[in-house]
């Protein structure tokens, strides 16, 4: 039985990597090489010109390179978001989970290096890859070409989630549908906020995370013992007007639970709220406040695009007995309507 190993690129395997790309040429729209076969020298030059977080190859036990994948820092969100610029498996070796194994290593790398988000893109004719990407945690962003986002690194870095993932496999226990359609989800409590919902289940234990799609952030969490979710009245508020925000808290244990909550916000968003409450066993509590997006808030392009920046956030910092974590909720604010009336 053929064995495969995944390792970092080195120049000595450049000839075999060039051969892999040449033999994979017609797998890509318009071909990958554009009619100019790759050579070892060109591969070495290419690899030497780019900084990578990961630069992986899949090697067969006879030394032949049969796959390649890379992970890079996202320039306009350095240290926060990273992306997969290239992922390929030789056509003779597809269907052996080699892409998945490379992507799994990339998710580990992003998590270990404190990235919050990963992205990957493909073309509409490559829908066969969508279930694979979704199983590894990517969500298909509606409204654009096949652009996908993965927030598993952010969820795994939540302080209380680390112990959960010590006994739960983030890949095998990840629960979701793998349909070849965009993930056009809405917030389960409001029905309007655009979200992704991540869920893991293992032996009766579970973790749900609600991801604010436009804020590119975790806005709600749910476990068997505790749930917390931030909800704004309008995620597209007009500047200069006051809007409501609330936090839904739930104690699912049989003991009283002390919860401390306070907020801050990005530039252009005005909010000041803090509270300390004790939740009785089984109690649900809703806390309420308000915020204003100021009239002089920085102008930001909120149009959907390939690498849209996250929206300005309201940050919610929560301490529950012996652990603490933060949520963030994005706001796509807009200017208030101005009407001028001129005489005829």
Secondary structure, 3 states (H helix, E strand, C coil): CCCEEEEECCHHHHHHHHHHHHHCHHHCCCCCCCCCCCCHHHHHHHHHCCCCCEEEEEEECCCCEEEEEEEEECHHHCCCEEEECCEEECHHHCCCCHHHHHHHHHHHHHHHCCCCEEEEECCHHHHHHHHHHHHCCEEECCCCCCEEEECHHHHHCCHHHHHHHHHCCCCCCECCCCCCCCCCEECCCCCCCEEEEEEEEECCEEEEEEEECCCCEEEEEEECCEEEEEEECCCCCECCCEEEEEEEEEECCCCCEEEEEEEEECCCEECCCEEEEEECCCCEEEEEEEEEECCCCCCCCCCCCCCCCCCEEEEEEEEECCEEEEEEEEECCECCCCCCCCCC
